[in-house]
Amino acid sequence: MKKCAIILIACFFCAFNSKAQTLGQLNTSIIDYYRQGKFEEAVKLVDKYLAAAKNEYSDTTYTYCLSLDIAAMMYYKAGQDQKAEATYNQSREIVKKNFGENHPLYSENLKRFADFYMNTGQDLKAEPLYIQHTEIYKKEYGEMSDQYTIALENLSRFYKIAAQYEKAEPLYLKAIEILTAIAGRASNGVSANMNNLALLYKLLGHYKKAESLYLETLAIQKKLTGENHSNFVTQQLNLATLYYAMGKYEMAEPLYLQAKEIEKKIAGKSSLYALILNNLGLFYLTISQYDKAETLLNEAMAIQKIKIGELHRDYVVTLSNLGLLYKSKWQYEKAEQFYLAVVEKQKKISGEEHPDYAISLSSLATLYSNMGKTSEAEQYQLQSLNITRKILGNDHPDVAITLSSLGVMYHSEGRQEKAETFYHEALDIKKRVMGENHPSYANTLNSLAYLYSDRKDFEKAQQYFEKAQKLKQENLLKTFSVLSESEKMILGEDNITAADFANSLVYTNKQQENKFSKIVFDHLLLNKALILSDTKNLLEQIRLSKDTSIIRLFDNWLSFKNMLAKQYSLPTNYRRIDLKMVEAQTENMEKDLNRRSAGFSSQQASLKITTENVQKSTGEDEAIIEFVKFDLYRGQWTDSVLYGAYILKKNDTGPIFVPLCEEKKLHQLFESAGSTATTMVGNFYRGLEVKNKNAGTLGKKLYNLIWQPLEPYLKNVKKISYSPAGKLYSIAFHALSVDSMTVLMDKYQLQQYTSTRQVVLKEQETQNRKPQGIILFGDASFTLDSLQIVNGKMKTENVSTSIYTPQNRGTRGGTWSSLPGTAQEVKTIQKVFEQNKITTKTFTQTTASEENLKALSGNSPLILHIATHGFFLPEPDKKRKENNFNNENTYTLADDPLLRSGLILSGGNYAWSGKTPIDGVEDGIATAYEISQLNLSNTELVVLSACETALGDVKGSEGVFGLQRAFKMAGVKKMI
């Protein structure tokens, strides 16, 4: 409307400019104030402007009436609605008197007056004016005319905004019919009306109808304008927003991103560009990408404030999305400010009897419910429900969402019967309108599961949880195709909560255990180490791909990852200033690889492994054990963290759940074992030969805590495949003491997996397969000066024979001592292999370098043995990160655990001691981050003869993030 107003004023200026210079100057000033949003300043000139216009022209002319319309518009913009209405009415009466009611000029005046009423929420006054405007155009230009279809579009647009959807639909259909007859189906007019009709269907929840129309308008627009045009971008945005509403996230994001890039290229930071940012921000908010969402929404708000003003629907939607963002981040006071502003502005824009106003009330109510303001929450939520039902009827997504919100509110207050009623009503509407595959439908199923759990109706709780998780898993796997690994990690947090709830149900409801444990076990099989498996499968598919475009993209992605690895090794102040942009580009390439991988469907299928699949791959004397760690839910979340295990054997009817212990008991035991790795190992494990009677004194206690409860279920079992969880990753199960003479591997053949899903996926191993070759690294020269590093020469020096970890490693001045014992180690292994006529190659001293390790990528040996220092650094201290010095070792400051874990190779002390790495030369510190980018898929076995190589951060159901994860991502089959 703003653009139209400027054109209206400009046209009038052209009409009188040659006659009235004073009037022209006033007009120019008004235009300037209008463009700057200084409406009060513009209004101060309006009275002079009208007087000059009346003096120059007769007050009976249409030109004067046009000046009245301009003045009315300024009054409206300045908030003087009564004065604006009176001025519009004055203009209408003059035109009516001098030109008659059937004249097109009178019709144009009616249209502007009607727009004013619509914008001020006076729908009853606006409707007859729009109808009269349409009838005049029909009579003046005929039914088969462009002018009449424009009038129909204006009227139907009014009905859509006024939420009188049943009146809008036939008008859009009529306009499409006329325009198709006039100009054909592939025309701008048809496209515009089809687009509006699709939006109407979307508002009504008729998603399939809307999708069909949006796809057709996108094809028409591409034909008419090509892809580099804002009209095409608008169609992309509309289709993306529809897919978002349908829960088809994997189809929405690519459209959003493409629309964003095209619009920025052709129009810069336009209002359409801001709208795209807003929608993309909401998408990222939905999948818990809060940082991305906040950046996009704030940028959208800043652009919209300038381009369209604060009383525009699009601006208000952005405010609402920011409110939702801060509510999701538990920043309730900040969220409240945004929601209150939305309610106030929405009331002014659309009035109180409108779906948009109802949505704003519902959002505020949900926030108040979270804040414990129960009376306000209930009042606003019920008011919202009444408005929505009155306008949209009962079968609408907005009604269902409001009902769900009421259910959550009553549930949190302990009013369970009311909550149950609202949940079920919402579920029925969502099923009919949104379909059973929609994420929102799954959310309500989940809410009912919690409700029935609180009421001790475990059978119903399990029933609803099973349905919800089935849908959530299907949607998760589809969404994975558009996410990078870091985004998958955030999305996966929802699965952790679901797993905790499921394990709590099994733990608290022993009667239903056999029925439900299989469901939970299936959930574990999919979700445990899901991201690692998904990434590994994707990389394998790409490496095997013959698609040159995918290979080219993959190589480009790897080069960007390598660039980032180099940057992360530099002190913060030395890194490139556009690092964030490079990170974003790298992430986008990764997501593109996910989408374009031809093997994606087979990759997803490999993750859908069930309890039955595992049992079929299990021997008669074999057992599968999935350990679990979970927060306990008992009507509400408790502070108890429990460990348990699911045991599955070939002929069992289902997995058996065995409770083990509370996490605090494990922590107490580990604390009593000592503060150093050596002391801890000595207290827990006695070794193969019993030389010290005091060795392993705590091992029996550890055994009693985490293994002894399993023994009754392991009769006649000889082989065990297991997957740890949480703190259990820190335990060497093979060496766990059963009694004074027996360790666990004396009783069982043990095989550890990140997920027992791998029992099904493991490759058939060839028995007695003779290795073809081995490469060994050892006795690296850790200390070299800069010249030696560049020239690859070693300086002769005295070396220590002790093996230790520097006490101050990761800080200024920390260094690694030489390991001459590793020279003998690789020499002995080399001799054994050569005696068996197996090809060997060794890298020692300066050749035991990071360059030579990375050179194995794509051509790695069957066996790789690395004897050197390994490291894993704890999570960085926040204060230290904020106050770090430029020459501080950057590895200790990294958030990513793959950057805090690695191997030290030739020349590594130079960078480790805080010196800036030499440009163009590897720094001798092979981080897990870098190793994960190598292609070691030819390697069957990697032996890491180094400290701390099994350590890492344990992250949810994904397991250990460190060197072992890195080598698995690189394609290695087995590790020691």
Disulfide bonds with the S-S distance in Angstrom:
none
